[in-house]
């Protein structure tokens, strides 16, 4: 991903489609940027004896595309009041082309005023259309760029700074950035009601270099290209990344995993039911649930932009990754007032059960901290759809994905903690499965056509269960160190659920109802990680979020986050496995 992708995700928006993708959805914005583009026009560069490399789509051309785009939509002024504009980063290629074609740094400096004025002219154009919040990024420290380090390599030690960047080239970048900042200051005087912000890419990059090791980068590879062939910096102008014969790197292998297969399904909304594995903030909006849950405060969310949202993990959950794979915003919790639900809603609540409170009470099992069971979540769904699509919900939901669960695991855990025997828990399974199947029928009645019904993960691998069973002398463990008895019970539950789904398919032959195999996704993850060793690092009397309980320094090397829930990285890999498993059953175009 690029910086603009992360900015879109931080804004809760889909990734921007490129303007040249004619059949794309531009309802949330558009990306006019083109690789190799310059701020100056082709003609202006030609007058300076600088040839364009491989595109003529300069800033003026991109602004023309913008003009055509806004003229094609009705009332763009209202939409642009809530829009963010990034005019750049651009201008760097003007200097790069010149320097690569023999221009001196002094000649490049003479170009700076014209490049800056061209960018400022572009900013004025977007203001004329109604833009009110605009970021104008400066240039990176180009003396740190691998290609420039290769081209201007020298034996003079004094030519390099403390980061082994070329001083003169970075001086040019700072000179350009200074002129751009001055121009922005002048623009602010002319447009006092417009928010104009200088994007300090230069110092952001230097911060990255200063903190590279603590951020997980290899100190010996800071100036080297990951994808390349040879040379001090692994960069060769005749055989660059992507050329035939350039070896594949780990990063290129990862790209294969990152391809968003679910985008082919063209889902425009997602609806999620479940418990803490899926809750993105509903528990935090219920007073009793919030008072008893630790998920609304750090260290929960420490890797979710350091923001504890109610997700019971250090970062994102499976539903977040599924939304991103679909090219959709992250789902807002249904209890969040004034939230945007145009792309779906998340009804899941931490601690929720498939069985009702009354049903559990008859079994002498008490709910922990929420009464928002599956039936309550389905009622929320009903109210939501009655307000947005009461006349034609099947049409409204024809491109929607439903996830009914994972749910049903909490009542089993509650029962275990409250002294129920394994045989008593087994007798609960039919009731739990029937409650879930009724839920699936309910969403089908509203018009859902593609539904995933997840099973339970092998909870015998969770530190909570390992700790409970660890006091029993008869406990046996499998090859992964998981409690066999509990995992065998979970398999029994999942098989019962699969039979229920099979029966549903016979009743609804035209509906895609898919079992979400969380169990085997988790086992696949266990089979493909290096064993970390040690005890379970879990105590019932001192849980994550309690005073004095500290999170590990690097959650990325752990599967379990707090003994019951998983880490962001574990959820990301489970999602990848799950998508590969369900995609053939979703009947999406290839």
HELIX and SHEET records of a PDB file:
HELIX    1   1 UNK A    3  UNK A   10  1                                   8    
HELIX    2   2 UNK A   42  UNK A   47  1                                   6    
HELIX    3   3 UNK A   59  UNK A   71  1                                  13    
HELIX    4   4 UNK A   76  UNK A   80  1                                   5    
HELIX    5   5 UNK A   92  UNK A  100  1                                   9    
HELIX    6   6 UNK A  105  UNK A  129  1                                  25    
HELIX    7   7 UNK A  142  UNK A  144  5                                   3    
HELIX    8   8 UNK A  146  UNK A  151  1                                   6    
HELIX    9   9 UNK A  157  UNK A  159  5                                   3    
HELIX   10  10 UNK A  167  UNK A  190  1                                  24    
HELIX   11  11 UNK A  201  UNK A  210  1                                  10    
HELIX   12  12 UNK A  219  UNK A  221  5                                   3    
HELIX   13  13 UNK A  250  UNK A  258  1                                   9    
HELIX   14  14 UNK A  261  UNK A  265  5                                   5    
HELIX   15  15 UNK A  283  UNK A  285  5                                   3    
HELIX   16  16 UNK A  287  UNK A  292  1                                   6    
HELIX   17  17 UNK A  318  UNK A  325  1                                   8    
HELIX   18  18 UNK A  357  UNK A  362  1                                   6    
HELIX   19  19 UNK A  374  UNK A  388  1                                  15    
HELIX   20  20 UNK A  393  UNK A  396  1                                   4    
HELIX   21  21 UNK A  409  UNK A  417  1                                   9    
HELIX   22  22 UNK A  422  UNK A  446  1                                  25    
HELIX   23  23 UNK A  459  UNK A  461  5                                   3    
HELIX   24  24 UNK A  463  UNK A  469  1                                   7    
HELIX   25  25 UNK A  484  UNK A  507  1                                  24    
HELIX   26  26 UNK A  518  UNK A  527  1                                  10    
HELIX   27  27 UNK A  555  UNK A  557  5                                   3    
HELIX   28  28 UNK A  568  UNK A  582  1                                  15    
HELIX   29  29 UNK A  583  UNK A  585  5                                   3    
SHEET    1   A 3 UNK A  85  UNK A  86  0                                        
SHEET    2   A 3 UNK A 133  UNK A 137  1                                        
SHEET    3   A 3 UNK A 195  UNK A 199  1                                        
SHEET    1   B 5 UNK A 344  UNK A 346  0                                        
SHEET    2   B 5 UNK A 269  UNK A 273  1                                        
SHEET    3   B 5 UNK A 400  UNK A 404  1                                        
SHEET    4   B 5 UNK A 450  UNK A 454  1                                        
SHEET    5   B 5 UNK A 512  UNK A 516  1                                        
END                                                                             
